[in-house]
């Protein structure tokens, strides 16, 4: 899937345009491994006006890494 890296201040940022690809997979850089400490990723999906997008998650894990 064509991705365009985001701003320099973000470690892991992607912009995905629907005009470039109608279907595909989006994964974090370390998938299926764990995120390195303090890593933040963002994904921005840009479509055409009036276009609907469907996101299907096949593997989605949340982990709270607060103070222990």
Backbone as ProteinMPNN parsed JSONL, in Angstrom:
{"seq_chain_A": "XXXXXXXXXXXXXXXXXXXXXXXXXXXXXXXXXXXXXXXXXXXXXXXXXXXXXXXXXXXXXXXXXXXX", "coords_chain_A": {"N_chain_A": [[0.843, -1.167, 0.0], [0.637, 2.189, -0.884], [2.342, 4.499, 1.016], [2.916, 7.611, 2.583], [5.453, 9.061, 4.321], [4.968, 10.863, 7.375], [5.29, 14.021, 9.157], [8.556, 15.227, 10.266], [8.861, 15.209, 13.025], [7.513, 13.064, 14.06], [7.8, 9.653, 14.858], [6.631, 7.49, 13.609], [4.53, 7.73, 11.207], [1.879, 7.841, 8.903], [0.303, 8.533, 5.751], [-2.455, 7.585, 3.96], [-3.749, 7.326, 0.807], [-6.833, 7.019, -0.804], [-7.143, 7.187, -3.513], [-4.893, 6.109, -4.605], [-4.796, 3.42, -3.893], [-7.227, 0.963, -3.509], [-7.655, -1.209, -1.841], [-5.947, -2.967, 0.787], [-3.347, -3.7, 3.197], [-2.574, -2.523, 6.44], [-0.019, -2.167, 8.68], [1.679, -1.965, 11.821], [5.081, -0.851, 12.188], [6.546, -2.737, 13.699], [5.051, -5.037, 13.765], [4.526, -8.559, 13.995], [5.465, -8.026, 16.507], [6.075, -6.346, 19.694], [5.497, -2.872, 20.524], [8.214, -0.584, 20.662], [9.329, 1.13, 23.635], [7.683, 4.182, 24.293], [7.022, 4.648, 21.613], [5.11, 6.122, 19.072], [2.523, 5.894, 16.774], [0.814, 7.071, 13.869], [-1.94, 7.097, 11.632], [-3.337, 8.334, 8.747], [-6.142, 8.415, 6.821], [-7.074, 9.287, 3.644], [-9.702, 10.122, 1.62], [-11.869, 10.552, -1.26], [-14.269, 13.239, -1.592], [-17.408, 12.452, -0.246], [-16.928, 9.773, -0.409], [-16.938, 6.561, 1.123], [-15.224, 4.742, 3.66], [-14.007, 1.595, 4.629], [-12.814, -0.086, 7.386], [-11.256, -2.948, 8.474], [-10.414, -4.862, 11.179], [-8.224, -7.377, 11.889], [-6.486, -8.236, 13.764], [-6.068, -6.852, 16.774], [-4.701, -5.394, 19.421], [-4.709, -4.046, 22.695], [-2.774, -2.549, 25.175], [-2.243, -1.547, 28.398], [0.266, 0.331, 29.588], [0.947, 1.513, 32.055], [2.265, 2.902, 35.174], [3.839, 0.557, 37.298]], "CA_chain_A": [[0.0, 0.0, 0.0], [1.49, 3.371, -0.91], [2.301, 5.327, 2.214], [3.786, 8.777, 2.553], [5.831, 9.36, 5.694], [4.472, 12.132, 7.9], [6.254, 15.033, 9.571], [9.827, 14.767, 10.821], [8.821, 15.078, 14.479], [6.862, 11.818, 14.45], [8.593, 8.467, 14.571], [5.896, 6.506, 12.81], [3.333, 8.427, 10.758], [1.591, 7.5, 7.511], [-0.886, 9.054, 5.095], [-2.887, 6.605, 2.958], [-4.695, 7.935, -0.126], [-7.715, 6.034, -1.443], [-7.008, 7.274, -4.969], [-3.743, 5.293, -5.0], [-5.035, 1.996, -3.644], [-8.569, 0.763, -2.954], [-7.608, -2.251, -0.809], [-4.598, -3.292, 1.208], [-3.127, -3.968, 4.607], [-1.795, -1.538, 7.177], [0.543, -2.788, 9.881], [2.69, -1.17, 12.509], [6.425, -1.262, 11.753], [7.1, -3.856, 14.464], [4.091, -6.149, 13.802], [3.639, -8.817, 15.123], [6.15, -7.781, 17.78], [5.553, -5.281, 20.542], [6.019, -1.526, 20.279], [9.279, -0.117, 21.554], [8.854, 2.089, 24.625], [7.428, 5.553, 23.848], [6.778, 4.749, 20.17], [3.766, 6.567, 18.725], [2.241, 5.804, 15.347], [-0.46, 7.64, 13.437], [-2.329, 6.751, 10.27], [-4.377, 9.235, 8.252], [-6.738, 7.896, 5.595], [-7.658, 10.384, 2.886], [-10.534, 9.678, 0.51], [-12.528, 11.596, -2.03], [-15.483, 13.735, -0.967], [-18.555, 11.56, -0.406], [-16.474, 8.381, -0.403], [-16.933, 5.871, 2.418], [-14.109, 3.815, 3.849], [-14.27, 0.481, 5.546], [-11.619, -0.628, 8.022], [-11.502, -4.245, 9.108], [-9.292, -5.231, 12.036], [-8.111, -8.827, 12.096], [-5.684, -8.431, 14.977], [-6.025, -5.54, 17.416], [-4.425, -5.571, 20.846], [-4.441, -2.86, 23.495], [-2.068, -2.86, 26.401], [-1.984, -0.377, 29.23], [1.621, 0.211, 30.129], [1.118, 2.511, 33.108], [3.2, 2.608, 36.275], [3.595, -0.752, 37.934]], "C_chain_A": [[0.892, 1.234, 0.0], [1.285, 4.233, 0.332], [3.258, 6.487, 2.031], [4.151, 9.098, 3.986], [5.353, 10.741, 6.106], [5.606, 13.059, 8.284], [7.471, 14.451, 10.256], [9.767, 14.523, 12.326], [8.182, 13.773, 14.945], [7.698, 10.628, 13.993], [7.926, 7.57, 13.543], [4.568, 7.128, 12.376], [3.122, 8.154, 9.276], [0.337, 8.201, 7.033], [-1.222, 8.083, 3.972], [-3.98, 7.237, 2.111], [-5.523, 6.862, -0.823], [-7.604, 6.079, -2.959], [-5.847, 6.425, -5.475], [-4.012, 3.8, -4.889], [-6.394, 1.841, -2.977], [-8.584, -0.268, -1.832], [-6.157, -2.497, -0.43], [-4.542, -3.574, 2.692], [-2.275, -2.864, 5.208], [-1.323, -2.227, 8.445], [1.528, -1.834, 10.529], [4.063, -1.692, 12.101], [6.973, -2.485, 12.477], [6.172, -5.074, 14.515], [4.742, -7.435, 13.346], [4.3, -8.616, 16.482], [5.521, -6.64, 18.553], [6.173, -3.943, 20.143], [7.213, -1.261, 21.179], [8.71, 0.936, 22.511], [8.774, 3.488, 24.009], [7.24, 5.708, 22.338], [5.327, 5.156, 19.935], [3.607, 6.506, 17.211], [0.91, 6.48, 15.046], [-0.68, 7.289, 11.969], [-3.469, 7.681, 9.87], [-4.847, 8.694, 6.902], [-7.444, 9.04, 4.882], [-8.4, 9.824, 1.684], [-11.115, 10.858, -0.234], [-13.805, 12.02, -1.32], [-16.65, 12.808, -1.282], [-18.191, 10.086, -0.391], [-16.538, 7.819, 1.013], [-15.75, 4.935, 2.463], [-14.505, 2.76, 4.857], [-12.931, -0.025, 6.073], [-12.006, -1.919, 8.73], [-10.246, -4.626, 9.883], [-9.302, -6.731, 12.254], [-7.313, -9.154, 13.342], [-5.492, -7.058, 15.599], [-5.856, -5.749, 18.906], [-4.169, -4.221, 21.493], [-3.762, -3.298, 24.775], [-1.838, -1.579, 27.149], [-0.637, -0.546, 29.89], [1.913, 1.24, 31.194], [2.101, 2.058, 34.177], [2.819, 1.303, 36.964], [4.178, -0.796, 39.313]], "O_chain_A": [[1.816, 1.32, 0.808], [0.164, 4.637, 0.64], [4.299, 6.345, 1.389], [3.269, 9.38, 4.797], [5.333, 11.671, 5.3], [6.733, 12.917, 7.81], [7.437, 13.33, 10.764], [10.537, 13.718, 12.852], [8.303, 13.417, 16.117], [8.229, 10.611, 12.883], [8.596, 6.965, 12.706], [3.584, 7.054, 13.113], [4.062, 8.224, 8.484], [-0.586, 8.438, 7.812], [-0.376, 7.789, 3.127], [-5.02, 7.639, 2.633], [-4.973, 5.906, -1.369], [-7.94, 5.101, -3.627], [-5.818, 6.058, -6.65], [-3.517, 3.01, -5.693], [-6.681, 2.514, -1.987], [-9.447, -0.206, -0.956], [-5.249, -2.263, -1.228], [-5.573, -3.674, 3.359], [-1.368, -2.34, 4.562], [-2.119, -2.797, 9.191], [2.135, -0.999, 9.859], [4.194, -2.852, 11.711], [7.796, -3.205, 11.913], [6.461, -6.039, 15.223], [5.476, -7.404, 12.357], [3.736, -9.005, 17.505], [4.543, -6.041, 18.107], [7.229, -3.891, 19.513], [7.219, -1.672, 22.34], [7.697, 1.563, 22.201], [9.682, 3.919, 23.297], [7.299, 6.831, 21.837], [4.417, 4.589, 20.54], [4.449, 7.004, 16.464], [-0.007, 6.462, 15.867], [0.261, 7.198, 11.181], [-4.46, 7.793, 10.592], [-4.06, 8.536, 5.97], [-8.316, 9.69, 5.459], [-7.818, 9.145, 0.838], [-10.882, 12.014, 0.118], [-14.364, 11.255, -0.534], [-16.86, 12.425, -2.433], [-19.08, 9.235, -0.364], [-16.231, 8.514, 1.981], [-15.323, 4.399, 1.44], [-15.243, 3.018, 5.808], [-12.03, -0.349, 5.299], [-12.973, -1.96, 9.491], [-9.155, -4.703, 9.319], [-10.283, -7.287, 12.748], [-7.456, -10.238, 13.909], [-4.829, -6.197, 15.02], [-6.768, -6.23, 19.578], [-3.501, -3.359, 20.921], [-4.137, -4.302, 25.381], [-1.295, -0.622, 26.598], [-0.434, -1.476, 30.67], [3.014, 1.789, 31.238], [2.687, 0.978, 34.093], [1.645, 1.001, 37.177], [4.071, -1.814, 39.997]]}, "name": "protein", "num_of_chains": 1, "seq": "XXXXXXXXXXXXXXXXXXXXXXXXXXXXXXXXXXXXXXXXXXXXXXXXXXXXXXXXXXXXXXXXXXXX"}
